[in-house]
Structures are given as structure tokens and as C-alpha cells.
Amino acid sequence: MWTEAENERHECEDMRQGSVHGRDSFTTSGDCFATQKSLTIVGFVEGTRGRHVGIIGVPMILSWAAERGIQAVLLVGGRGFPGWEQSVVSDISEAFGRHQRKGTFGILTAKAWTTRWALSPSLLWSFRRVVQRADLVILNSLYSFPVLAGYFLARFYRKPYAIWPHGVLAPFIRKVSVKKKWIYNLLFANRIIRNASVIIYTAEGERKETAGLEFPVPSVIIPTGVDTAEFASLPERGRFRERFLGGEKGPLVLFLARLHAKKGLDILIQAMREVVAERPDARLAIVGPPDPDSFHGQIIDWIKEAGIESQTVVPGAAGPSMRLEAFADSDVYVLPSYEENFGLSVFEAMASGVPVIVSDTLNYAAEIAASGAGLSVSRTPDSFAAAISALLADRTRRQDMGICGRRLAHKYSPEETGSKVEQMVQSIVEGKAFPQGLAPVIPHRRPGKKTHEQP
């Protein structure tokens, strides 16, 4: 008789050979992958530009995949990401030799000659050997030079690649720089998408937003995830208030995210005018880097028009410690954004035990409300004002929501995200069906077009 461990090992082997539940069988636990050949993924992404920190979820996701035994290298056009300096290496051998639990993870950066588009031509020749070693290339976003460079190298070395849009295909964003994108789509973007092995969406709602575009490419769902351990123990309450609010002890409403037009800051500021009229001791903290830099002036104008200058602080971008201090001191987190593919800052707030109020247009809004972690409301100043006032007036309700929020955040763990990335890569490398845990959608095959289809 086999032991339980031997049974599991033999079942894994059988599943790899397609002999347990038929050819389409695929383990969703990820445990079987540890005994297989180490996979290699190479990511391309635009780095930090100005005060905009870039897609901070990208190094997180690749590092979590590495922890499961994958060799992961992230090629960045421009400066690296704040908080990830320890992962930046100087050469290719060091990138593949930097251990991350069971695997390896290293970040290589290339100088960007332009702020917009991150023109970094050295990506094409300095790191081509990295792509030669890849089992899968992941292109993060779409309208940047690093994505174009990754596409060219993947095609040249005949490597499969995935597109991870990170919200760039959402309707609101598609309306930005329409003429430029039309030209770029014609020249490059349409081809980049058409030849991809898979499109990775962060939520089902993000996929539905692109349905009208009729991409002839399979797609899967992999949520960004949040490292709840980072927010399990917050700093002592009062530090953020002391630094930026003169020690004020009244209720604090927090917005912590990139300061962008789609985030709905005009709605939040108008809502706070109503809240302050009812609760003069309430304060608003708008924390994050403006994108673009000129948007900071627009925010200040909105604050002045609302007459809440003395109740509002705009301290700029938050480093790791300041972010934790802000969550520790806040009573409610608010994000009235038009759309979010995941909304990492919302999940960080929930992981910190802070109740959240979000627009009902966000992908995870319904789940947040159903779980009891926060409120989902329509995108109007009156709706947000009413929701903020209701929570500020009920401490017990806020505490209950904080408990539910921590529970929901744990559902989207680094282990779950890393496992799904591993399953996706393994499916493509072995030519197998994507497991149902990735919620795959396979488009109808068009004549002459090869896609990663269910066998």
C-alpha cells in the first residue's frame, strides 16, 4: 500500500499524463508543480516615472509566483518600483540567482530616454538572452515601449507571451488620447493582442468591458492579490495625524491611491463638503502621487471651491511606513473611482481592518458589500456623503466591517495569486486546457489563426 504522500505523488504524475480524469484534467491546488521542471517567466513593464510609481502589482505578482518555484525576471523600462529596491540586480546571472523561497526573482532595469512611453531601447539588446530562457513572456499594460520590446523579442525567439492589461483596456482609459491610440493600435497593439497566447484579466468585470472588442485570444482571470501579512500589525495610532493634521482626534476619511481623473476625487471632495457641514471635526486625507503632475493643481482648486481647505490635507505619495500610518489612523477608506480592474488600495485598507466605501461601478464592489466589509454606493456626492456620515456615526458598525474586511482580503492571498500564475504558465507550456479555477474563456477559432484552445 502507498502512503498518503505517495498516493498524492502518483496522482500528480497521472494527472500530468492525463490518465486520472481524462485529457482535460488539471490540478488546481498547485502542489503537483513542485516536482516538475522549474518554469521561467519574464515580465516587461514600464517603471516609475516622475511621481507616478507605475503598476506596483507587477513585481508583487512575479515574486509570489517565484515563491512557488518559478524562475521569474522582471525587465523594467525606467526606474524601478519603490519598496522593491532589494530585488533590483545588476546582471542576468544575478537575476536568475536571486532566491525567492522555492524559486528565483530579480528585477533588471533599463534607462528610459523619455518619461512618457518609457522609451528604453537597451531592453532589445541588453536582455535578449533573458527572453531566450523564458517559457512564457508576460507583457504588462499595452501602450509602452517595454511592452513593444517584449513583443518583438518574444516573436523573434518564438516564445509564447501573455498580455496583462491592468485596466488599460477599460472604457474610461480607452477615451484618453484616442487619436494616438488609434494610430498605435493600427501599427502595433492590434498585432500584439492578436498573437498573444492568453489575455490575463484581474476580474470578470474587466473582461466584460472588452467584450465588444472581440479579441480572438483566450482569456483567464487572475486577481492581483494582497499581502495581508504586511498589514497584520499596524503602527500605533496617532502618527499620521501628528505629522499632517496637528494631532486632530476627530474622524478621518482616507483616500490613498494614485491621483488620477478616473478616481473620482471631485465626487469625494464635494461629498466631504456635506460631511463637514454635519461633522465639523471630520478630516479628509488625500494621499498619493498625482498622475499627471498637473492634476495636483486641479485637486487643490476643487478643495478650495468646496471650502474645506482647513479640513483637508494632501501630503503627496506615501512610502511603506506612511501608508501603514495612514491606515492605522483612518476611520473610513473611500474610493469613488469610475473603474478599477482590482483596486489594490481598497484591499490594503480591508487588510488593515478599515471599513471601505466604494463606487458600485468597481469590479469587486458587489463582493465587498455582500461580505460586510464596506458599502457600495452610486457615484454621486450625495450618496458618498450619506455613506461616510453613516459610518462615522456608528463605531460598532465600523469595527464589524473591519473584521469582515480582513477576512475578505485573506481570500486574495499571495499564495492564491502565485498558484494561478503557475497554473496558467504550465497550461501554455504543456499545451493543456486552462484549469476551471482560472475561469477561462476560449473564443471561436478563426480560419488561419492559432490560439491556445481547449484540446
C-alpha positions in Angstrom: 0.0 0.0 0.0 1.2 3.5 -0.7 1.4 6.2 2.0 -0.8 9.3 1.6 2.2 11.2 0.3 3.0 8.5 -2.2 -0.6 8.5 -3.3 -0.5 12.2 -3.9 2.7 11.9 -5.8 1.4 9.1 -8.1 -1.9 11.0 -8.7 0.1 14.1 -9.7 2.1 12.0 -12.2 -1.1 10.5 -13.5 -2.7 13.9 -13.9 0.3 15.2 -15.8 -0.1 12.2 -18.2 -3.9 12.9 -18.4 -4.9 9.5 -17.1 -6.9 10.3 -14.0 -9.9 12.3 -15.2 -9.2 12.3 -18.9 -7.1 14.6 -21.1 -8.6 17.8 -19.7 -7.7 17.1 -16.1 -5.6 19.7 -14.3 -4.8 20.1 -10.7 -5.9 23.4 -9.1 -4.0 23.1 -5.9 -0.6 23.8 -7.4 1.0 21.2 -5.1 1.9 18.9 -8.0 4.1 21.5 -9.8 6.8 21.4 -7.2 8.2 18.1 -8.6 8.2 19.4 -12.2 10.9 21.2 -14.1 11.3 24.8 -13.0 9.4 27.2 -15.2 10.8 30.5 -16.3 8.7 33.7 -16.9 10.0 37.0 -18.0 7.9 40.2 -17.5 8.1 43.5 -19.3 6.7 46.7 -17.7 7.1 50.4 -17.6 8.8 51.6 -14.4 8.4 54.7 -12.2 8.0 58.0 -14.0 8.0 61.3 -12.1 5.8 60.9 -9.1 3.9 58.0 -10.7 5.1 54.7 -9.2 3.9 52.6 -12.1 2.0 49.3 -11.9 3.2 48.3 -8.4 1.3 45.0 -8.5 3.6 43.6 -11.2 6.7 42.9 -9.0 4.4 41.6 -6.3 2.8 39.0 -8.6 6.0 37.8 -10.1 7.6 37.5 -6.7 4.7 35.4 -5.4 5.0 33.2 -8.5 8.7 32.8 -7.7 7.9 31.7 -4.2 6.2 28.6 -5.7 9.4 27.5 -7.5 9.2 29.6 -10.7 12.3 31.5 -12.1 11.0 35.0 -12.6 12.7 38.0 -14.1 11.1 41.4 -14.4 12.6 43.8 -17.1 11.7 47.4 -16.4 11.9 50.3 -18.7 12.9 53.2 -16.5 13.4 53.4 -12.8 12.4 50.5 -10.5 9.5 50.4 -8.1 9.6 52.0 -4.6 9.9 49.3 -1.9 11.4 46.8 -4.3 15.0 48.1 -4.3 16.3 44.9 -2.7 15.1 42.9 -5.7 17.0 45.0 -8.3 20.1 43.3 -9.6 22.9 44.3 -12.0 23.2 41.5 -14.4 21.3 38.5 -15.9 23.1 35.8 -13.9 22.3 37.6 -10.7 18.7 37.9 -11.8 18.4 34.1 -12.1 20.4 33.5 -9.0 18.5 35.7 -6.5 16.5 33.2 -4.4 12.9 33.8 -3.5 11.8 30.9 -1.3 11.4 27.9 -3.7 12.3 29.9 -6.9 14.2 33.0 -8.0 13.2 36.6 -8.7 15.2 39.5 -9.9 14.5 42.9 -11.4 16.6 44.4 -14.2 16.2 48.0 -15.2 17.0 49.8 -18.5 17.4 53.5 -18.8 14.3 55.2 -20.2 15.0 58.2 -22.6 11.5 59.6 -22.3 9.1 59.9 -19.4 6.0 59.0 -21.4 6.1 55.7 -23.1 9.3 54.8 -21.3 11.5 54.6 -24.4 14.3 52.2 -23.3 15.9 50.7 -26.4 18.6 48.8 -24.5 15.8 46.3 -23.5 16.1 45.0 -27.0 19.8 44.1 -26.9 21.0 44.1 -23.3 18.5 41.5 -22.1 17.6 39.4 -25.1 19.3 36.4 -23.5 16.7 36.6 -20.7 13.9 36.1 -23.2 15.8 33.2 -24.8 15.5 31.3 -21.5 11.8 32.1 -21.0 9.0 29.6 -21.0 6.5 32.5 -21.1 6.8 36.2 -21.6 4.3 38.5 -19.8 3.6 41.9 -21.2 2.2 44.3 -18.6 -0.1 47.0 -19.9 -0.1 47.8 -23.6 0.9 51.3 -24.6 4.5 51.5 -23.6 7.9 50.7 -25.2 8.8 47.9 -22.8 5.6 46.0 -24.0 6.6 46.6 -27.6 10.2 45.5 -26.9 8.9 42.3 -25.1 6.6 41.6 -28.0 9.4 41.9 -30.6 11.7 39.7 -28.6 9.1 37.1 -27.9 8.2 36.8 -31.6 11.9 36.7 -32.6 12.7 33.9 -30.2 9.3 32.2 -30.9 8.3 32.4 -27.2 4.6 32.4 -26.2 3.5 35.5 -24.4 0.6 36.8 -22.3 -0.9 40.3 -22.2 -1.9 41.5 -18.7 -3.7 44.9 -19.4 -4.0 46.0 -15.8 -7.1 48.1 -16.6 -5.6 49.9 -19.7 -8.4 48.5 -21.9 -11.2 49.8 -19.7 -13.7 52.2 -21.4 -12.7 55.2 -19.4 -9.0 54.8 -20.3 -9.7 54.0 -24.0 -11.2 57.5 -24.2 -7.8 59.0 -23.3 -5.5 60.0 -26.2 -7.9 58.4 -28.7 -6.2 59.5 -31.9 -2.7 58.4 -30.7 -4.1 55.1 -29.6 -5.9 54.6 -32.9 -2.5 55.0 -34.7 -0.7 52.8 -32.3 -3.4 50.1 -32.4 -3.0 50.1 -36.2 0.7 49.9 -36.1 1.4 47.6 -33.2 -1.3 47.0 -30.5 -3.8 45.0 -32.6 -1.0 42.7 -33.6 0.4 42.3 -30.1 -3.1 41.2 -28.8 -3.9 39.1 -31.8 -0.7 36.9 -31.5 -0.9 36.5 -27.7 -1.3 33.1 -26.1 -3.7 34.5 -23.5 -5.0 37.7 -22.0 -5.0 37.9 -18.3 -7.7 39.9 -16.7 -7.8 40.8 -13.0 -11.6 40.5 -12.7 -14.6 39.2 -14.6 -15.8 42.8 -14.9 -12.6 43.8 -16.6 -13.1 41.1 -19.2 -16.7 42.1 -19.8 -15.6 45.7 -20.5 -13.6 44.4 -23.5 -16.2 42.0 -24.9 -17.2 44.4 -27.7 -13.6 44.4 -28.9 -13.9 40.7 -29.9 -10.3 39.7 -29.2 -9.6 36.3 -30.9 -7.5 35.3 -27.9 -8.2 33.0 -24.9 -8.5 34.8 -21.5 -8.2 33.9 -17.9 -8.9 35.7 -14.5 -6.1 36.2 -12.0 -6.8 38.7 -9.3 -3.8 40.8 -8.3 -4.0 39.8 -4.6 -2.8 41.5 -1.5 -0.1 40.5 1.1 -2.2 40.7 4.2 0.8 39.9 6.4 2.1 43.4 5.7 -1.0 44.9 7.3 -1.5 42.5 10.2 0.3 44.7 12.7 -0.2 48.5 12.1 1.8 51.3 13.8 0.5 52.9 16.9 -2.5 55.1 16.2 -1.8 58.9 16.0 1.5 59.1 14.0 -0.2 60.2 10.7 -2.4 62.6 12.5 0.5 64.1 14.3 2.5 64.6 11.1 -0.2 66.0 8.9 -3.2 67.0 11.0 -1.7 68.7 14.0 -2.8 65.8 16.2 -6.5 66.2 15.4 -8.5 63.4 17.0 -11.8 63.7 15.1 -12.9 61.2 12.4 -10.5 60.7 9.5 -11.7 59.9 6.0 -8.8 58.5 3.9 -8.3 58.3 0.1 -5.0 56.6 -0.7 -4.3 55.9 -4.3 -2.9 57.4 -7.5 -4.4 60.9 -8.0 -6.0 60.4 -11.4 -9.1 61.8 -13.2 -10.8 58.3 -13.1 -10.5 58.1 -9.3 -13.5 60.4 -8.7 -11.8 62.9 -6.4 -14.2 65.6 -7.5 -17.0 63.5 -6.1 -15.2 62.8 -2.8 -14.4 66.4 -2.3 -18.0 67.5 -2.9 -19.2 64.8 -0.6 -16.9 65.9 2.2 -18.3 69.4 2.0 -21.6 67.8 3.1 -20.0 65.7 5.7 -18.0 68.6 7.3 -21.2 70.6 7.4 -22.7 67.9 9.6 -19.4 66.9 11.4 -17.1 69.9 11.6 -14.4 67.8 13.3 -14.2 65.4 10.3 -11.0 65.5 8.3 -10.0 64.3 4.8 -6.6 63.0 3.8 -5.9 62.7 0.0 -2.7 60.6 -0.2 -0.9 59.6 -3.4 1.1 60.8 -6.3 -0.6 62.9 -9.0 -0.9 61.5 -12.5 -0.1 63.6 -14.3 1.7 66.1 -12.0 -0.5 68.9 -13.2 -3.5 67.1 -11.7 -2.4 68.2 -8.2 -3.4 71.8 -9.0 -6.9 70.6 -10.1 -7.4 68.9 -6.8 -6.4 71.9 -4.8 -8.9 74.0 -6.8 -11.7 71.5 -6.1 -10.8 71.7 -2.3 -10.9 75.5 -2.4 -14.2 75.6 -4.3 -15.7 73.2 -1.7 -14.5 75.4 1.2 -12.8 72.5 3.1 -9.2 73.7 2.9 -8.8 73.6 6.7 -10.3 70.1 6.9 -8.2 68.5 4.1 -4.5 67.5 3.7 -2.8 66.4 0.5 0.6 65.1 1.7 1.7 63.5 -1.6 2.9 60.0 -2.3 3.1 57.6 0.6 6.1 55.4 1.3 5.7 52.0 3.0 5.7 53.4 6.6 3.5 56.4 5.8 0.9 54.1 4.1 0.6 51.9 7.2 0.4 55.0 9.5 -2.4 56.4 7.3 -4.4 53.2 7.5 -3.8 53.0 11.3 -5.2 56.5 11.8 -8.2 56.4 9.4 -11.8 55.6 10.3 -13.1 55.1 6.8 -11.4 54.5 3.4 -13.2 55.9 0.4 -12.6 55.2 -3.4 -15.3 56.8 -5.7 -13.4 55.6 -8.8 -15.1 55.3 -12.1 -13.5 51.9 -12.6 -10.8 49.7 -11.1 -9.5 46.4 -12.5 -8.7 45.2 -8.9 -8.3 48.2 -6.6 -5.2 47.2 -4.6 -5.5 50.1 -2.2 -9.1 49.0 -1.3 -7.8 45.5 -0.4 -4.9 47.0 1.6 -7.4 49.1 3.6 -9.5 46.0 4.2 -6.4 44.0 5.2 -5.8 46.9 7.7 -9.2 46.5 9.2 -10.5 49.7 7.8 -14.1 49.8 6.6 -14.4 50.9 2.9 -16.9 52.8 0.8 -16.5 52.3 -3.0 -18.4 53.1 -6.1 -20.8 50.4 -7.3 -19.0 50.5 -10.7 -15.9 48.8 -9.4 -15.3 45.1 -10.2 -15.2 43.9 -6.6 -17.8 46.3 -5.2 -20.6 43.8 -5.0 -18.4 41.2 -3.2 -17.2 43.9 -0.8 -20.8 44.8 0.1 -22.0 41.2 0.3 -19.1 40.2 2.6 -20.0 43.1 5.0 -16.5 44.7 4.5 -17.9 48.0 3.4 -20.5 49.9 1.4 -21.0 50.0 -2.4 -22.8 53.2 -3.5 -23.6 55.1 -6.7 -21.1 57.7 -8.0 -22.8 60.9 -6.7 -21.6 63.3 -4.0 -24.9 62.8 -2.1 -24.5 59.0 -2.0 -21.0 59.1 -0.8 -21.7 61.8 1.8 -24.6 59.8 3.2 -22.4 56.6 3.4 -19.5 58.4 5.0 -21.7 60.1 7.6 -23.5 56.9 8.4 -20.2 55.0 9.1 -18.7 57.9 11.1 -21.7 57.9 13.3 -21.5 54.1 14.1 -18.3 52.9 15.6 -19.6 49.4 16.2 -20.6 49.0 12.6 -17.1 50.2 11.5 -15.5 47.6 13.8 -17.6 44.8 12.4 -16.8 45.9 8.8 -13.1 45.9 9.7 -13.3 42.3 10.8 -15.1 41.3 7.6 -12.7 43.2 5.5 -9.7 41.4 6.9 -11.5 38.1 6.2 -12.2 39.1 2.6 -8.6 40.3 2.0 -7.3 37.0 3.1 -9.2 35.3 0.3 -7.0 37.1 -2.3 -3.7 35.9 -0.8 -0.2 35.8 -2.4 -0.3 32.0 -2.4 -3.6 32.0 -4.4 -2.3 34.5 -7.0 1.1 32.7 -7.3 -0.7 29.4 -7.7 -2.9 30.7 -10.5 0.1 32.2 -12.4 1.8 28.9 -12.1 -1.2 27.0 -13.4 -1.5 29.4 -16.4 2.1 29.1 -17.4 2.1 25.3 -17.0 -1.0 25.1 -19.2 0.6 27.0 -22.0 3.9 25.2 -21.8 2.3 21.8 -21.9 -0.4 22.7 -24.3 -3.1 21.7 -21.8 -6.5 23.2 -21.1 -6.6 26.1 -18.6 -8.0 24.8 -15.3 -11.5 26.0 -14.4 -10.1 27.8 -11.4 -8.8 30.4 -13.9 -12.3 31.0 -15.4 -11.0 30.5 -18.9 -12.9 31.8 -21.9 -11.8 30.4 -25.3 -13.0 32.3 -28.4 -14.2 30.7 -31.5 -11.3 29.8 -33.7 -10.9 31.9 -36.8 -9.5 30.5 -40.0 -5.8 30.6 -40.1 -5.4 31.7 -36.5 -3.7 29.5 -34.0 -4.8 30.0 -30.4 -4.3 28.2 -27.1 -7.5 26.3 -27.3 -9.0 23.5 -25.1 -7.7 20.2 -26.5 
